[in-house]
Amino acid sequence: MGKFDPLEKYYEKGLQGLESWVPTKPRPLKPDAQVIDFFSGCGGMSLGFAALGTTLGAFRLVGAVDVDEKSLRTYNTNFGVPAIQQDIRELASSRKATENLLKKFPTYNPNLPTVLIGCAPCQGFTAHRKKNWDEDDDRNDLIAAFTKVILQLDPDCVVMENVPELLSHRYWNHFSKFKKNLEKSGYIVKQKIINAAAHGVAQERFRAVVIAMKVDFDLPQDRFSPNEFYSVRDAISDLPVVEAGAISRFDPMHKSAKHRPETIEIIKAVPKNGGSRPAGIGPKCLQNFKGYADVYGRLKWDSPAITITHYARNPASGRFIHPQQNRGLTMREAARLQSFPDGFKFEGPFDDVFRQIGEAVPPLLSLAVACSVLTALRKESTGISDPEIIDTPVNNSFAGVIAGMKVGRR
């Protein structure tokens, strides 16, 4: 890792910031850049930048925008900045609308370098959208709207994260328009597909990461090889035993759904530590159908988790059963598998917390992105060619390619 020495320093400082995270820490007065987060959700992508702000004074968060009120409450609680409920398509409608938004951010400084984050909801691009693939999705317009906001604000850096399918043949036209518009305005745009597990997240989560800057920069490089990935055991094994539906007296976030008796019986039949639902067990609709192989499956102690989604509360939605205990995941376990520090405070009821966790960018992946941006801002980038940059669209069935990669490592 010697050639990444600046990154090493920033990464270690960022880890310190995450591990010691408490809501509304003081914001740096003289940062390298300020950060505005569109489609912010609860703040997973912001958290990596904020961690470098608390330890290095590198980034100051000034505000966030999203359409979900509960996610914005979480954002405001943790970062202490205005979190505005607004559809980005309204902002994109006119420069005046964008200017009015900036007035709602008291610490925004037009003379300070700006990082715009825009992790648009991914449902319109996801491979799980089985029906009507030949029809466009209104949610895909969000990237076009974000592009207009970028061109209005002219930031120094743009960060976008989405599902790998964004870079597939099927949706390449959406990405290509985004990239060409930014390149016409003087940006260098680079994109690749990153496995969050390669950055210390105890979860296999492949995501398209796009960064655009007006100076050359390096995309995040993998920190861990597959035999070094953090496991479910690393993330959650120290948490106390808790019954389904019960709340741990040590941590109110350590609570799973209260399963029905028939669900508990199905769970009990699943072999411990990575087992799958035995044949003949469970609802009849699952019998003789291979499309739901992970349904009612257990996580494996010494492997990363599967992708944690907003359905991770429900064992009937995937491999979301505890490796040993007869229950689904707790909120705390899901948050840790996403690499959220225990000091991060989630607002809202049980289902909303799971949704916020599942829709978030893992903070450790965010930290990797923030470190890359900081090295470029401080003119410390190596400029080394990255062979993983994607310049042509990947196969539409990237989800199948990922599955094959996982099977090949077993």
C-alpha positions, 0 to 999 in steps of 0.5 A: 500500500506504499503508493497510497501513503496520503490515502493511508493517513486520511483513511486512518483519520477517517476511521477514527472519526467514524469510530468516535462518531457522536451526533452534531460534532463541531464543524471545521471553520477552514475546511478544504471544501464544503459538502451538499448532499442531494438524495441524502437519505439518512446520510451514509455518503455524507458520513465519510466526508464528515468523519474527515471533517471531525478529525482533519478539518477537511470537509464541512457539511452545509446541508442536505436535500431529500424527499423523505422526512424521516431520513432527513430527521436522522440526517439533521440529528447527526450532522446538525445542518439544514436538511431540506425536504424537496424534490430535486426536479423542482430545483432543476426547474430554474436557477432561481430555485437553486439559489433559494435553496442555498439561502437555506444553508447558513454556512454555505460559502460561495468562495469555498470549494464545493462537493455535490453528492447525488446518490439518486434512488436506484430502483429505476436501474436495478436488476431486480426490476423484473417487469417492464424492463423495456419501459423507462422509469420516471425515477431515471429522470432524477439523474437528468435533474441532478445534472441540471443542478450541477451545471447551475452550481458549478461545483469543484467535485461531483460524487454519484453512487448507484447500482452497477446496472447504471453502467450497463447497456440498458441504462448507458444512455442515461449515464452517457448523457450525464457524463457528456454534459459534465465533460462539456463543462470542463469536468473529468469524469471517471467511473467504476464498479466497487465492492464495498467489502473491498473497503472493510464493509462486512457485506458484499455490495457492488456499486457503481461509483462516479466522480467528476472533478476539474482536476485529475484524480484517482478513484478509490482502490481496493483495500482488501482482497477477498481472503481479507474481507471483514465477516459477519462475525467481525461485525456483530458477534459481540452483540448480546443474545436477544429473542425475536421481537425483544429489545436488548436492555443494552441497546434499543437498536438491538431489536428484530421483528417479532416473528409469527410462530410459523416463521419461527418454526421455519427459522429453526429448521434452517441449519446454523451458520450459513444454512439454507431453507430445507426442501419442503419447509416454508410456504408452498409458493417457494417449493420447486422454485429456484429463484428464491434460494436465499429466502429464509437463509442464514448468514454465515459467520466467517463470510461477508453478508449479502447486500443489506436492503431495506427488506433486511428486517424480513427473513422471507425476503432473503438471507437475513437470518442470524447465523446462530439465533432463531430470528431475523436481523436486528436494527443494530446488526443491519447497521453494523453490517452497513458499517454505521458506527454505533454512535450514529443515531437513527430517527423513526420507527422500526420499519423506517430505520431498516429502510434508511439503513438498507438504502444508505451508502455504507460509510466505509465506502463513503470514507474511501470516496472522501479520501480520494476527493481530498487527495485531489483537492490537496493535489496529492493524487498519483494520476496512475491509470486505473484498469478498472475504469469502465469506459464501455457498458457492462453486460445487462446481467451484471447481477448474474456476473456478481453471483458467479464471482461469489460462487467462484470464491467458495 
